[in-house]
């Protein structure tokens, strides 16, 4: 009697389990509220537009080079995840760092700074207005904060800390927190290649 | 003076006094020899622990040590040492984030353990590779993360505080020169009216 009840149930569970295993991961949705055009300067002082990223995926992060903790940590982790891809896969993924501190992060400064992580990283700076316009489009929030009296730095920034995954058309497909899971990020990148 | 006293043959005497045992590590720190781990301190304590009362140790049976003034001196050392408020802080697992050569700032991370029975409050920090150091934490408000300097960092008795990425961290300013990966940096923290507690930290890319 018991076997009569359990066998069909077991078969059903196995069938569902196998179906779940074989089901492809749903495609990352396109975020239609974030993203868009921008015109900035790269670390070589050349004009760089949103369309210059098209044709490849992009992992994009916003920060500033005088940030001692989260920015270099996130940059290092993002570059580290990118390096776990195969050579062929890396060829299809841009790494982009956008500063919101154009006063200190000149193209020359950005170039030397980013070379430390990997010469492939595209560094973007520009006028404060152009950076602010881009940040608005991408939903990046940042605010220049005056340091307290006697502090070592004249000013710092408070800021959001997402890593953006853009597809080959420059559309935002996913946002990762700065303490992202590397395996998850790599899997999502590969799902779009 | 304490160090000289404790390093004398009579040093074994004070180590047998229960009240003094707790302060051994910190007194040594005040003499400039910073203990790098709680485990090492504990091992030393166990090695020297003796259950005999202070004045019944064989050492004090020696003729020289029978002199009243010497007994008084030893007792004085023990009493003074026991009355000093010691910062039983130890820095462990310290490292410094390797940053580009044109960086002026970086961050250091470590665990501060308080093996004492009183809360200790860190009020200063320094690093051999930086012109200045401060301990900062993060707060998140309106979608933004903001660093906030921590003028005081309490380390509860018998507990530890962990400085790590995205949390409390030691900011190092005016790097000169910028330390390269693989090098060592000396990190120190201090509580009020106490000598600094320091440890060597490896510079690395995590």
Interface residues (C-beta under 8 A of the other chain):
Chain A: X65 X66 X67 X68 X69 X70 X72 X73 X76 X109 X112 X113 X114 X115 X116 X117 X141 X142 X143 X145 X148 X151 X152 X153 X156 X158 X159 X160 X161 X178 X179
Chain B: X97 X99 X100 X101 X102 X103 X104 X105 X106 X107 X131 X132 X134 X136 X138 X141 X142 X143 X144 X145 X146 X147 X149 X165 X166 X169 X171 X172 X173 X174 X205 X206
